[in-house]
Amino acid sequence: MDSPEGTALLDEIKNFRPQQILASGPFQFDYGSITNSQLTLVKNPNGVNADQVLFDRLVIYNGETPDVTPLVLAGDVDYATHGFPPATEKAFQQQGLRIIRPPVYSGPALLFNLDKLPEFRDKRARQALAYAIDRAQNGTVALGDSGKAVKYMAGFSDILVPDWIAQADLAKLNTYDHNPDRAAELLQQAGWRKNGDTWQTPEGKNAEYELLFPAEYADWSASAQNVADQLTRFGIKVAPRSVTYSQQPIEVDKGNFQLAIQAWGSTTNPHPHFAFVQDLFTHNIPIAANQGGRGMGFELKQKTDILGEVDLEQLVVDAGLGLDAEMQKANVTKVALAFNELLPMIPLFERYGNNPVREGVRVQPWPPDNDPIYLNAPYGDNFAVMMIWTGRLKPV
């Protein structure tokens, strides 16, 4: 690059400012349509699968649930992925919209800041809260039929658990069925005691906490409020506090919280390795360090009853290594068993989409609900995108 030709080429690359992206897919941006609230995609006739895509134009709206809901009700939207509250879903159905419920392979979880709350470093205290919270109620309050209580508490989707964990090991998983009496028993074993209607920590302090949740996520907001209500009735006073969705995970990573709602599982990749990364790394010591904090402060070298000493960081890495499926299953099983016992976070419910679909106006009827395409998560290889790309979705 020291030659005159090389210098000239480098200058040309530095000064290259294309007017448009070099789109390889079936759509290109309509650059004049781009605003903060929406953009339009137009057909790119030379792109991959352009000959199969049957739509010439797509309008994409930006915004969280409160922004998109009126657009759906006004008939401007043919498909939306947001987590709509049960009352909103009912309004959609009254308009004749179809609701599609694809698995998301993820959902909200209750996180503990173990650096600030030493009383929860004892796994029995975390297990107690898992028994104290009625997860079925929590999912129903948040998302109606689309909020399904987590059963296996394995750290990844109940749908996928039987594919990765043998029946003998599956039987070892504690399902933490709602049982306030068992919750009280575990707290007492961990040194807590009840003073009237209020639980006190082993240090003798009243158990009172703040629960941080992202304001704009309607389903997580309802979940947080319900968790706070349930635990308060149980004798652990919890005050929910909302923070804008873009800032809340940063506050969690920095450790500026006591309890928080954040995601468990992975919606973008079906391999359990990625779910475990979310559960154990993302808002914990390994990745929270990028924000200068420790997040949950859950140490990844732990002693368990079921496996003895475990290095969860190494096990999670090993769970996704190589091409030996049986070896991967063995490592996935170890992480799942450890997660189930230790409960570094408490998965609350598994979210299924309640995606409104408007049929017969701009788009022909979608495939039936039992079509396997709907096993694609809406935030992964989205089934709507795949059906547009392959020509299965057709314009009216």
Buried (B, 14 or more C-beta within 10 A) or exposed (E): EEEEEEEEEEEEEEEEEEEEEEBEEBBBBBEEBEEEEBBBBBBBEEBEEBEEBBBEEBBEBEBBBEEBBEBBBEEEBBBBBBBBBBEBBEBBEEEEBBBBBBBBBBBBBBBBBBBBBEBBBBBBBBBBBBBBBBBBBBBBBBBBEBBBBBBBBBBBBBBBBEEBBEEEBBEEBBEBEBBBEBBBBBBBEBBBEEEEEBBBBBEEEEBBBBBBBBBBBBBBBBBBBBBBBBBBEBBBBBEBBBBEBEEBBBBBBBBBBBBBBBBBBBBEBBBBBBBBBBBBBBBBBBBBEEBEBBBBBBBBEBEBEBBEEBEBBEBBBBBBEEEEEEEBBBBBBBBBBBBBBBBBBBBBBBBBBBBBBBBEEEBEEBBEEEEEBBEBBBBBBBBBBEBBBEEBBEEE
